[in-house]
Amino acid sequence: MDAESKKLKRLLIDIEFQEDRFQELKSAVEKLKDRKAKLKDEIKEAKAEIDQLYIDHNNKVLSYESQYEASEEIAKNHEDMIHRFEQRLFDAKDQAADEENKLNAILSKEDEYIKWEWLKKVKHLWSKFKQ
């Protein structure tokens, strides 16, 4: 073989080697592209999950706020009812005291009337006894 043939043969071997290497790199690049696509899908799914968690969290917060407001309204209604009951209790207590005072006044008048009647009868009996 002459020098030119040897040179061409070495060049052919280098080209075949470079072609094999190119095919390996091309295969590696394809694998990386596939991996990149899968990672993009995983990231997209993770973002969707995060978005859903965010929505769920906000819905829970809104629900808790609504329940809190409803509970506050119930508590306020209970406080108002207790206040009305207390007021009724004070009114009833005042009315009972007034009625007791009226009763005592009537009993006092009756006692005076009974004493007057008794004295009247005693005087009448005494006047009969004296005669």
Summary of the structure (lengths in Angstrom):
residues: 131
radius of gyration: 55.2
end to end distance: 187.9
largest distance: 188.5
contacts: 256
relative contact order: 0.03
helix: 98%
strand: 0%
